[in-house]
Amino acid sequence: MRAENVVSQVKDGVVKITAKKGVGSGTLVSPQAILTNAHVVEATSVVILEDAHGRQGRGRVIWRHRRMDLAVIKALESGWDAGRMRVATQVREGEEVLAMGFPFGQGLTVTHGIVSAHSVKNRLGVSHIQIDAALNAGSSGGPVVNMSGEVVALSTFKSDGQSLNFAIPMEAALRCASNALNQAAGNSALCCPACGQYASGHGRYCMTCGACLDVDLDAIGGVALPEPLLVSQDTAERETENLDVLQTRPGQHDPLATIRQAIIGLLDSLGVDSYEARMERNLWVFLHGSINGEIGLVENRQSSSTSKIFVRCCVIPLPDKPSLAFYRKLLQLNDEFLGNPSFSVDAGNMVWLSTSRPVEGLDGTELSVLFHRTSELADKYDDELLDEFGAELGDDQAE
């Protein structure tokens, strides 16, 4: 199919998203649901939508997944045209693609390129498609389509290198967001105010983290909205506090609440948004300078004194062809550390340095020492392992 025919077929399904922190793009996957990147709608509840013909409307963020960098927006007005969107079932290196979006908040733009690689992992171990079609600030969330008019991926970020641009495979994005997309056609979906995961509006407590969902959803940002789906940012912060004094079952004191507050306090002191970093009840994932880190709790509900806290820092990606000497080096270091901290390799081929200890007797000062010791060692061995064995870190994210 000629490029102009592909654009004509797909363009009605591409929207501009004006959010609190800037402008991005989105892909209509149904008349009610728009798929975009989480960083496009960061700290935003309600957005303005606009299509290629200038039609405007409102949308509400009903789901975010920070690690995958995905979000779902429900259109609050009817009549949006998803175009003739079809999803590609396979991606081939070298095939021609078009990237569509609204860079810098301007009109719909189309750039041309090829798929350079069909599986490239970022620092969080998430697979992306690498393309050389140009992306700019504001392109994030727009579709990357092949010359058959099938959506291959969602534009996500560009690197500082020339023609190094990345997109989330569309099939993976739809699988990850399937619950939220199904609920976008109904009236009972919302983002949990504490963990940010999709939650049913019929229960009082989030099934993921236990946060109370029994809040007033009728007004968002001072604007009355029909079919309420999402709490305001202020309410979200209050409900995040509620999470740390309640168990999943109401009325039961949580003995680890103090530890969770210490984690939040540490992240705040680092300038990390603890609300955005919180993936689950007991897990925070964040970037701080050169540190890609995780802090979490391994909770024993029968005996909280035996629960543990862990700090993990990503050191380097696994070299393309790791040698036996590389693995011996990691094992040697683990022996020297007596197993704590310790190096490990995850399923995404990333090398991590982890430290853990029992939570009993832990306070904010000791947690800070634990984090800084782990991050300093990760920085140290980042340099040593790179010098000795070679590996390339991922690229910085761009809106």
SVG drawing of the C-alpha trace seen along z (x, -y; Angstrom):
<svg xmlns="http://www.w3.org/2000/svg" viewBox="-23 -24 62 44">
<polyline fill="none" stroke="black" stroke-width="0.4" points="0.0,0.0 1.3,-3.5 2.2,-5.7 -0.6,-8.2 -3.2,-5.4 -1.9,-4.1 -2.1,-7.6 -5.6,-8.1 -6.7,-4.8 -5.1,-5.3 -5.1,-9.0 -8.6,-9.3 -7.4,-7.0 -4.6,-9.2 -5.3,-11.9 -3.4,-14.8 -3.4,-14.6 -3.0,-17.9 -2.2,-17.0 -0.9,-18.7 2.8,-18.4 2.7,-18.8 1.4,-17.4 1.6,-13.9 -0.2,-11.6 -2.5,-8.7 -4.0,-5.8 -7.7,-5.1 -8.2,-1.4 -12.0,-1.7 -14.5,-4.6 -14.2,-4.9 -10.5,-4.0 -7.2,-5.6 -3.9,-3.9 -0.9,-6.1 2.3,-6.3 2.1,-6.7 4.7,-9.5 2.3,-11.5 -0.4,-11.6 1.9,-11.7 0.1,-13.4 -3.0,-14.0 -6.6,-12.9 -8.4,-14.7 -7.0,-15.5 -8.1,-17.3 -8.3,-15.2 -8.1,-16.5 -8.1,-14.5 -6.4,-15.4 -9.5,-17.3 -9.5,-19.6 -12.4,-18.0 -11.8,-18.3 -13.2,-16.5 -12.3,-15.4 -10.8,-12.1 -10.2,-10.6 -7.1,-8.5 -8.4,-5.2 -5.3,-3.1 -1.5,-3.5 1.4,-1.1 4.6,-2.9 7.1,-0.1 5.6,0.7 5.0,-3.1 1.4,-2.6 -1.9,-4.3 -5.5,-4.0 -7.8,-7.1 -11.6,-6.9 -13.2,-9.4 -15.9,-11.2 -17.8,-12.1 -19.0,-9.7 -18.4,-9.8 -14.6,-9.3 -13.5,-7.4 -10.9,-4.7 -10.2,-4.5 -9.5,-1.2 -7.0,-0.1 -5.6,3.4 -2.8,4.9 0.2,6.5 0.7,10.1 4.4,10.1 7.2,7.6 10.1,8.0 13.4,6.3 13.9,4.1 10.2,3.6 9.0,0.1 7.0,-1.8 5.4,-5.1 5.3,-6.9 2.3,-9.2 1.8,-11.7 1.6,-15.4 5.2,-16.4 5.6,-19.7 1.8,-19.9 1.5,-20.8 -0.7,-19.1 -0.5,-15.5 2.9,-14.5 4.1,-11.4 7.7,-10.2 9.1,-7.2 11.6,-4.6 12.3,-0.9 12.3,1.5 15.9,1.7 15.5,4.3 12.4,6.1 13.4,6.8 15.5,4.2 15.2,4.1 15.3,0.9 16.8,0.5 13.6,2.0 13.8,5.1 10.8,4.1 11.1,5.1 10.8,2.4 11.0,2.2 13.8,0.0 12.9,-2.2 14.7,-4.9 11.6,-6.9 12.0,-10.3 10.3,-10.9 10.2,-14.1 8.7,-15.4 5.0,-15.0 5.2,-11.9 4.9,-9.5 1.8,-7.4 1.2,-7.7 1.0,-4.6 3.8,-3.1 2.2,-1.3 3.5,0.9 2.7,0.5 -0.3,2.7 -1.9,0.2 -1.4,2.4 -0.3,0.9 3.1,2.4 3.8,0.4 3.3,-2.7 6.0,-5.4 7.6,-5.7 11.1,-7.4 14.1,-8.5 17.8,-8.3 20.5,-10.9 21.9,-8.8 20.9,-9.5 17.9,-7.4 17.7,-5.5 14.0,-5.6 11.9,-3.0 8.3,-1.9 6.3,0.6 5.0,3.6 1.3,3.2 0.4,6.8 2.2,6.6 0.6,3.2 -2.9,4.5 -2.3,7.6 -1.0,5.5 -3.9,3.1 -6.6,5.6 -8.6,5.2 -8.7,1.4 -9.6,1.5 -12.5,3.8 -13.7,1.6 -13.4,-1.6 -16.7,-0.8 -18.4,-0.6 -18.8,-2.8 -16.9,-0.9 -13.2,-1.3 -10.8,-3.5 -7.1,-3.9 -6.3,-2.8 -5.2,-6.0 -2.3,-4.2 -0.8,-1.8 -2.1,-3.1 -3.3,0.3 -6.7,1.0 -9.3,1.7 -13.0,2.6 -15.3,-0.1 -17.6,2.4 -15.3,3.3 -14.3,1.0 -10.6,2.1 -8.1,2.4 -7.4,6.1 -3.7,5.3 -2.6,3.3 -5.5,3.0 -6.0,-0.8 -9.5,-2.1 -11.5,-2.9 -14.5,-4.3 -14.0,-8.0 -16.0,-10.7 -15.4,-10.4 -18.0,-12.9 -15.7,-15.9 -12.3,-15.9 -10.2,-19.1 -13.3,-21.1 -15.1,-20.0 -18.2,-17.8 -17.9,-14.8 -20.4,-12.1 -19.7,-8.4 -16.9,-9.1 -13.9,-6.9 -10.9,-8.4 -9.9,-10.2 -8.2,-13.5 -4.5,-13.8 -5.2,-15.3 -7.5,-12.5 -5.0,-10.0 -2.3,-11.4 -4.7,-11.1 -5.7,-7.6 -2.0,-6.6 -1.6,-7.6 -4.6,-5.4 -2.9,-2.5 -0.1,-2.7 -2.4,-2.4 -4.8,0.2 -4.5,3.9 -6.6,5.1 -9.3,5.9 -10.6,2.7 -10.1,2.1 -6.9,4.2 -3.6,2.4 -0.7,2.8 2.5,3.5 4.6,2.6 3.0,-0.9 6.0,-2.6 8.4,-0.9 6.4,-1.9 6.3,-5.5 10.1,-5.3 10.4,-4.1 8.2,-7.0 10.3,-9.4 13.5,-8.2 12.2,-8.6 10.9,-12.1 14.3,-13.0 15.8,-11.8 13.4,-14.0 11.5,-10.9 7.7,-11.0 6.8,-8.2 3.2,-8.1 4.3,-7.5 7.0,-5.1 4.6,-2.8 3.9,0.2 2.3,2.4 1.5,2.4 5.1,3.3 7.1,2.3 8.5,-1.1 10.4,-1.3 12.2,-4.5 15.0,-6.3 17.3,-8.6 20.1,-10.1 22.0,-7.1 20.3,-4.7 17.5,-2.4 16.3,-1.1 13.7,0.9 12.8,0.9 10.3,3.4 9.1,5.6 8.8,9.3 5.8,9.4 5.1,12.3 1.6,11.6 1.7,14.3 4.9,12.8 5.7,9.3 9.0,9.4 10.3,11.9 9.4,9.7 12.3,8.4 13.1,5.2 15.2,5.3 17.0,2.6 17.9,3.5 19.9,1.4 20.4,2.2 24.1,2.4 24.5,3.2 22.7,5.1 24.1,8.5 26.8,8.4 25.6,9.7 27.8,12.8 28.7,13.1 31.8,15.2 32.4,17.8 34.8,15.3 31.9,12.8 29.8,15.2 32.8,16.3 33.4,12.6 29.8,12.2 30.1,15.4 33.4,14.3 31.9,11.0 29.0,12.7 31.4,14.9 33.3,11.8 30.0,10.2 28.9,13.4 25.7,13.3 24.5,9.9 24.6,7.8 24.5,10.1 24.6,10.0 21.9,11.6 20.7,11.7 16.9,11.3 14.8,12.7 15.3,9.4 19.1,10.1 19.8,7.2 22.4,7.5 21.2,6.3 22.8,5.8 20.5,6.5 20.7,6.0 18.2,7.3 17.7,7.3 14.9,8.0 12.6,5.1 12.8,5.5 14.6,2.5 14.8,0.7 14.3,-3.1 14.6,-5.8 18.3,-6.4 19.2,-2.8 17.1,-2.5 19.0,-5.5 22.3,-3.9 21.1,-0.6 20.0,-2.4 23.1,-4.5 25.5,-1.6 23.8,0.5 23.6,-2.3 27.3,-3.3 28.4,0.3 26.2,0.6 27.9,-2.5 31.3,-1.1 30.8,2.2 28.9,0.6 32.3,-1.0 34.4,2.1 32.2,4.6 31.9,2.3 35.6,1.7 36.4,5.4 33.6,7.1 31.8,4.3 28.0,3.7 25.8,0.8 23.3,-0.9 19.8,-1.8 18.9,-5.2 17.2,-8.0 13.5,-8.4 12.0,-11.3 8.4,-12.5"/>
</svg>
